[in-house]
Structure formats: C-alpha cells, structure tokens
C-alpha cells in the first residue's frame, strides 16, 4: 500500500473521514494464504491465537508508516497572542505574538 498524500500538504496524510486509508480491499483468502505460509488449519489457528498481538502490532506499524506525516512538528501548543500583566489592581494587555492564539497571564497578583 503506497502512502496517500493530501492535495495541499504533500507529506500529510489524506483527508478522509471514512476509513478508506486503513481498509485492505484484498479478499480474506489472499490475506490468509499470506499469513498461513503453508500451515494446515489447526497450525494456522494455533499460530493466530499465539501470535495475534504481534501480528496486530505489525499491521498497526505498517499503517502508521503509510499515513504518518514525516515533516510535521509535534509542538501543538501555540504561543499566546496577548499577555495580560496585572499589578496592584491595574491590568495591562499587550501583544505577545501576532500569530499566536488566546490570552496568557503574567505577574497576576491580587492585593
């Protein structure tokens, strides 16, 4: 399965809310023949029972490699847009970062 990219951010996963990016459309018989590797039904069932957790982790790792954004930064906290500085009952609000979000408080003392 190749990595499906977003139309705008080429290294970002595609914007799908219906699960198509995680769906394997191959028939079950193909998946089972790949996993069974020539085992009979009893051996294959035993293998799935004892290796299920590792197979699930392996599949999740493959899916993560297909959809993860390799150029994304994981620092999701934006800097504050404005800072409110209160001293002795008087508050001043100043711009901290024009591209920031929200209001932060600094030196807030109640007297």
Residue pairs with C-beta under 8 A, 6 or more apart in sequence:
1 24
1 62
1 66
2 66
3 13
3 65
3 66
3 67
4 13
4 14
4 21
4 66
4 67
5 11
5 12
5 13
5 14
6 12
6 13
6 14
6 15
7 14
9 69
11 69
11 70
11 71
11 72
12 69
12 72
13 21
13 67
13 68
13 69
14 21
21 66
21 67
22 63
22 67
24 31
32 44
35 44
35 47
35 48
35 55
36 44
36 47
39 47
48 55
78 99
78 100
78 101
78 102
79 96
79 97
79 99
79 100
79 101
80 96
80 97
80 100
80 101
80 102
80 103
80 104
81 95
81 96
81 97
81 98
81 99
81 100
81 101
81 102
81 103
82 93
82 94
82 95
82 96
82 100
82 102
82 103
82 104
83 93
83 94
83 96
83 103
83 104
83 105
83 106
84 91
84 92
84 93
84 103
84 104
84 105
84 106
84 108
85 91
85 92
85 93
85 94
85 105
85 106
85 107
85 108
86 92
86 105
86 107
86 108
86 109
87 107
87 109
88 109
88 111
89 111
93 103
96 104
